[in-house]
Amino acid sequence: MDKADGGREQSVTSVLLSGSTYRGLGEQVLSPAEERFERARRTIGLFLAPALTILFLLIPTQLEPAQHKLAAVLLGVIVLWVCEPVPIPVGGLIGVGAIVVLGVMPPDDVLAPFGSSTVFTFIGAFILAQAMLRHGVARRFAFTILSLPGVGRSAARVIIAFGVITCLLSAVVSNTATVAMLLPTAVGILAVIAELVRKQLPDGAPFDPLRLRVGVALMLMLAYGASVGGLLTPIGSPPNLIGRGLIEEATGQRISFLQWMAMAAPICLLMFVVLAAVLLLLNRPEINKLTGVEEYVAAERAKLGKLSRAEKNTLIAFATTVVLWVTPGVVALVAGNDSAAYDLISDRLDEGIVAVLGAALLFLLPTDWAQRRFTLTWTEASRIDWGTVVLFGTGIIFGSLLAKTELAQTIGRGAAAALGFSSIVAITVFAIALAVLISETTSNTAAAAVVVPIVIPIAVAAGVNPFVPALAATFAASFGFMLPVSTPQNAVVYGSGAVPITRMIRSGVVFDVAGAVLIALVLPPMIAVIGFG
């Protein structure tokens, strides 16, 4: 390569890398229309939430006093979650405080569900994921997949490989963290591809490395692949644990780690196939045969060196946790759900307890025994997403209060009569559509916290098993592929500058519809196969 070509390649790389660092939505450069929408949404929510709560409190209803107050607070909290005038976890805490102040229930009764086992599952899983990111285990896994024979020779294969990496990592690591971690690698590879495209153009032809279709496909594969992979395990995405906790609270049926994976795996696989087809067809790469990508991957992989002691310890802790998580499911397959062995094992190996014990291994496995240095420090562990933990806890509180005050049954009976839903198919379609709609305008975590408590009482009042529509709403809450505000991972890739908003909307709409259809068709039979139908 001559000096001039080297300079141009550096320029391409610099342009791409300039937007590759993680930035939250508030730190991104949004279009004027997007800025107006965000400002209006938050301003409306700031005034509408208290006004709606106070107005509902003043309106006479046939509800019991506790139900009336709880309903008023819930209306305000839903507005706070959807409009986000304050951080979503803070909106939940405001609601919990209002419930106690208004005398719906004593504080100890209100806060008791915050000690749910699932809260500890969140904490333990987040600490394990933090260790994987801190010590480079996730990055090493990514380069291992990208270095497989033949992957780096085709643009389509590179895009699909990034999808596989993102899906598998986001099943155990935060979706946002997965995308933010992989983004610099994707940008580096995109710089190599962009230079190949530039060389094929005539001299003087206009060229913008941030407006390549291959770049759109690669970046959207990161964002959308994380949402797809997050469905695979209960810990893969916050909506999963929120929905599962609410379903178990309402039905009394426990969904084990293995049972969840058995239900979700076929859906994830089919959704990934559809995702790859949609992105490659709508954003057909300018070039398919690649040179230089394999060399780039090999050089980056060589920089990682051999597996460090910290990485080995992280893998030991993670593997131990996963084995213990799936053990009750294996025992159920062998001895049956009604066996004494299953009762004993499932009680002893509670997922929350296993998660915190697995995380504790990170503070016990040494990296330098002489210096008493261990795999993770508390300062590093404390950087987990405490906001999601708080939001989940408040969501469980609201779900519990809906049941205790019997407001859920009242809502369900009224909604079933007003909407005329009497079949499981109609309720499931309604649940999916509502969850997707809400997740497009607010966080997927808030979408699950809002929609699942609505769907469960509607199903119960209609006389159908709430399992299918509630799980469908939980899965659909992880959607939201159209806009940067729909999910944090969308915001991350949009911040790279390589994804025009029009292409995100076009690809997102198609995948929203395809994914919703897949959930409606595949989830009910999978639930029946597992034995919950």
C-alpha positions, -999 to +999 in steps of 0.1 A: +000+000+000+014+034-010+016+064+013-014+081-002-036+050+002-023+047+038-034+082+045-069+077+030-073+044+051-063+063+082-089+090+074-116+063+069-107+048+102-107+081+120-141+091+107-156+058+119-139+057+153-149+092+161-184+080+171-175+046+184-175+053+221-206+046+242-228+075+247-262+076+265-292+090+246-289+123+264-252+127+252-259+119+215-264+145+188-300+141+179-319+156+150-340+187+157-372+166+153-359+140+178-348+166+203-383+182+202-399+148+207-377+140+237-382+174+253-420+173+248-423+137+260-404+145+293-421+178+299-456+163+294-447+135+318-434+158+345-468+176+348-492+148+336-481+122+362-490+142+394-521+157+377-534+124+367-528+109+401-545+137+419-574+138+395-581+101+398-580+104+436-607+130+435-630+112+411-655+090+429-653+053+419-667+020+430-633+007+440-623-001+476-603+028+492-570+009+490-577-001+453-586+035+445-554+049+459-532+022+443-548+027+409-542+065+411-505+059+420-501+033+393-515+057+367-489+083+377-461+058+377-470+045+343-468+080+330-434+085+346-421+052+331-434+060+296-425+097+294-392+095+316-392+130+331-371+113+358-350+082+355-372+051+352-360+035+385-367+068+403-402+068+389-408+034+406-394+046+439-417+077+438-446+054+433-436+031+463-432+062+485-466+075+474-483+042+482-470+043+518-478+080+523-513+075+511-518+046+535-525+018+510-505-006+531-479-004+560-443+001+548-431-033+559-458-050+539-452-028+508-414-033+508-414-071+516-414-082+479-381-063+474-365-093+491-376-115+462-351-142+452-352-127+417-337-095+429-307-115+441-306-133+407-302-099+391-274-088+415-254-120+412-258-122+374-248-086+370-216-091+391-207-122+370-212-102+338-191-073+352-162-097+357-166-110+321-163-075+308-137-063+332-112-092+324-119-094+287-136-128+286-164-115+264-140-098+240-118-129+237-149-150+229-158-124+201-125-127+184-125-165+187-157-166+167-145-140+141-113-160+136-131-191+125-121-202+090-138-183+062-157-159+084-135-129+075-137-134+037-173-124+032-192-093+043-224-114+049-204-139+070-189-111+091-223-096+098-238-130+107-208-138+129-213-106+148-249-115+152-240-149+167-215-133+190-239-107+202-268-131+207-247-156+228-230-129+249-263-110+255-278-142+269-256-137+300-243-101+298-263-069+297-275-061+262-262-026+264-229-036+278-225-063+251-231-038+223-209-011+238-181-037+242-183-050+207-188-016+190-151-007+187-144-041+171-172-037+147-160-002+138-125-014+132-137-041+108-160-016+091-130+006+085-113-022+067-144-029+046-150+008+039-115+011+024-122-019+001-153-002-011-135+031-016-109+015-038-136+002-061-149+036-068-136+058-096-112+086-086-130+116-073-163+098-067-181+109-036-175+086-007-188+086+029-178+057+051-206+065+075-233+060+048-225+024+037-252-002+036-228-028+049-222-005+079-259-002+086-264-040+084-234-045+108-244-020+133-281-030+134-271-066+137-253-056+169-283-038+183-310-062+172-290-093+179-286-083+215-324-081+219-328-115+202-301-131+223-314-115+255-345-137+252-326-169+255-322-170+293-341-155+322-311-133+331-305-122+294-327-091+297-344-073+325-379-078+310-374-116+313-369-115+350-396-089+355-422-109+335-412-142+350-415-129+385-449-114+378-461-146+362-449-168+390-465-144+415-499-146+397-500-183+388-479-199+415-460-219+388-423-217+388-403-214+355-368-229+360-337-217+341-337-247+319-375-246+312-371-209+301-343-218+277-362-247+263-391-224+255-370-195+242-343-214+221-365-221+191-379-186+190-344-171+193-331-193+165-359-185+141-358-148+150-320-147+143-326-163+109-353-137+101-330-109+114-301-119+092-324-121+061-341-088+068-309-069+074-290-083+044-319-079+020-328-043+031-292-032+035-274-053+008-236-049+013-218-029-014-190-055-014-192-092-004-157-107-010-133-093+016-095-091+021-078-078+052-104-086+077-089-119+087-055-102+092-072-075+114-089-101+136-057-121+139-038-091+150-064-081+176-066-116+189-028-118+192-029-087+214-051-106+240-023-131+247-029-162+267-058-168+290-050-149+322-057-162+357-085-136+362-102-149+330-098-185+341-113-176+375-142-158+358-150-188+336-149-211+367-173-189+386-196-185+356-196-222+347-203-232+383-233-208+384-248-220+351-244-257+361-262-251+394-289-230+377-297-259+352-294-287+378-330-285+391-342-286+355-321-317+347-334-334+379-370-326+368-364-342+334-350-374+350-372-377+381-402-355+373-415-322+386-435-340+414-405-360+427-390-355+462-356-352+446-368-322+425-384-305+455-352-309+475-328-297+448-350-268+436-354-256+472-317-258+479-305-244+446-327-214+444-316-192+414-311-161+435-289-179+461-269-197+433-263-163+416-249-146+447-228-176+456-214-178+421-207-141+423-190-146+457-165-170+440-151-140+422-140-126+456-126-159+467-106-171+437-072-154+438-052-139+410-022-132+432-024-151+465+008-136+479-007-101+475-041-114+485-056-101+452-087-117+440-106-118+407-129-089+414-129-060+439-160-045+454-153-012+437-155-030+403-185-051+413-204-020+425-205-006+390-234-030+380-267-016+369-283-009+402-310+011+385-324-021+369-323-038+403-343-010+418-368-009+389-373-047+392-379-045+429-405-017+425-421-037+397-425-067+420-439-045+447-466-031+424-474-066+411-478-079+447-500-050+457-522-055+426-529-090+439-532-082+476-557-054+471-575-074+444-572-045+420-558-068+394-590-089+394-611-058+392-591-044+363-592-078+345-629-081+348-635-046+336-610-048+307-623-082+295-658-069+294-649-037+277-626-052+251-646-083+245-616-106+247-627-142+253-600-163+235-564-169+243-554-159+208-570-125+209-555-117+243-521-129+232-521-108+201-533-078+221-505-084+246-478-086+219-491-055+201-493-034+233-458-045+245-442-037+211-459-003+210-448+007+244-413-006+240-409+016+209-414+048+229-399+038+263-374+013+278-382-024+273-378-028+311-406-003+317-427-020+289-426-053+307-434-037+341-464-019+325-479-045+302-475-078+320-496-067+351-523-055+327-524-087+306-525-112+335-558-100+350-574-097+316-566-133+309-578-145+343-611-126+339-616-141+304-610-176+319-579-184+300-544-195+312-524-162+316-492-180+310-492-176+272-503-140+269-481-129+298-450-146+284-458-133+250-459-097+264-426-104+283-409-115+251-424-087+230-413-061+256-377-068+244-386-055+210-384-018+200-363-018+169-375+014+151-359+043+170-328+052+190-350+058+220-365+023+218-336+004+235-302+015+249-284-007+223-302+011+195-289+044+210-254+030+212-252+021+175-271+052+164-244+072+182-218+056+160-231+078+131-232+048+107-269+042+109-293+069+094-325+071+112-345+063+081-327+029+077-332+021+114-369+028+111-373+008+079-354-023+092-370-020+126-406-019+113-400-051+093-383-069+121-409-058+147-437-073+126-418-105+118-408-110+154-443-104+167-456-130+143-430-155+153-438-151+190-475-155+184-470-187+163-441-204+181-444-195+218-478-212+225-467-246+213-434-244+231-452-235+263-474-266+258-444-288+252-428-277+284-460-284+302-474-250+311-501-249+285 
